[in-house]
Amino acid sequence: MKQTQLIKGVLEGCVLGIIIQKEVYGYELIDALKKNGFESIVGGTLYPLLVKLEKNGDLQSIVKSSPNGPNRKYYSITAQGVSSLQEFKLQWANLSSNVNQIMKKVDTFE
């Protein structure tokens, strides 16, 4: 299985987890994801996700001027986004626990 398939399943929660810390614009978010081990993330993956999260009410955006060029769209988390992040954390804890339980059993066969 390709890592990109696994990443797509958790990227939404990770994006909310970064944005809850501070308001960010797209490139800054890509940089934060890469610094946290998501080296393969590109704008073509991230920007549609940001649009989806905003459309769903998890994020809101505001355009601000930039000292280094064109205006930037900054994203911040909404109250609904905080709830979605909490739900993701619960689902992730459950899923990772289940996967770890199975992988521990696999270790005995290697």
C-alpha positions in Angstrom: 0.0 0.0 0.0 1.3 3.4 -0.9 1.9 5.8 2.0 -0.1 8.5 0.1 -3.3 6.4 0.6 -2.8 6.3 4.3 -1.9 10.0 4.5 -5.1 11.1 2.8 -7.1 9.4 5.5 -5.5 11.3 8.3 -4.6 14.6 6.6 -7.8 16.4 7.5 -7.3 15.8 11.2 -3.6 16.8 11.0 -4.5 20.0 9.2 -7.1 20.9 11.9 -4.5 20.1 14.5 -2.0 22.6 13.0 -4.5 25.3 12.4 -5.9 25.1 15.9 -2.5 26.3 17.1 -2.5 29.4 15.0 -3.9 31.1 11.9 -1.9 30.0 8.8 -1.9 30.5 5.0 -1.5 27.6 2.6 2.2 27.6 2.0 2.9 28.0 5.7 0.6 25.0 6.3 2.4 22.9 3.8 5.7 23.8 5.5 4.3 22.8 8.9 3.1 19.5 7.6 6.5 18.8 6.0 8.3 19.7 9.2 6.1 17.1 10.9 7.1 14.3 8.6 4.6 14.7 5.7 7.2 15.4 3.1 5.1 14.3 0.1 2.3 16.9 0.7 1.9 19.4 -2.2 -0.5 22.2 -2.9 -2.6 20.0 -5.2 -3.4 17.8 -2.3 -3.8 20.5 0.4 -5.7 23.3 -1.3 -8.8 21.1 -2.3 -8.8 19.9 1.3 -8.8 23.5 2.7 -11.7 24.3 0.4 -13.6 21.3 1.6 -13.0 22.1 5.3 -14.1 25.7 4.8 -17.2 24.6 2.9 -18.0 22.1 5.7 -17.7 24.9 8.3 -14.6 23.6 10.0 -12.4 26.5 8.8 -12.9 30.1 8.0 -10.6 32.3 5.9 -9.6 35.9 5.6 -7.5 37.5 2.9 -4.6 39.6 4.2 -2.0 41.7 2.5 1.5 40.3 2.4 4.7 42.3 2.7 6.3 39.9 0.2 3.9 39.8 -2.8 0.3 39.0 -3.4 -2.4 38.8 -0.8 -2.6 35.6 1.3 -5.6 33.6 2.4 -5.3 32.8 6.1 -7.2 30.0 7.7 -8.5 29.7 11.2 -10.5 27.0 12.9 -14.1 27.4 13.8 -16.0 26.0 16.8 -17.3 23.2 14.6 -13.7 22.6 13.5 -12.7 22.2 17.1 -15.4 19.6 17.5 -14.3 17.8 14.3 -10.7 17.8 15.6 -11.9 16.3 19.0 -13.8 13.6 17.1 -10.8 12.9 14.9 -8.6 12.5 18.0 -11.0 9.9 19.5 -11.3 8.0 16.2 -7.5 8.1 15.7 -6.8 6.8 19.2 -9.2 3.9 18.7 -7.9 3.1 15.2 -4.2 3.3 16.2 -4.9 1.1 19.2 -6.6 -1.5 17.1 -3.8 -1.5 14.5 -1.1 -1.7 17.1 -2.9 -4.6 18.8 -2.8 -6.6 15.5 0.8 -5.5 14.6 2.0 -6.8 18.0 0.7 -10.2 17.1 2.4 -10.0 13.7 5.7 -9.4 15.4 5.6 -13.0 16.8 5.7 -14.4 13.3 8.7 -12.5 12.0 
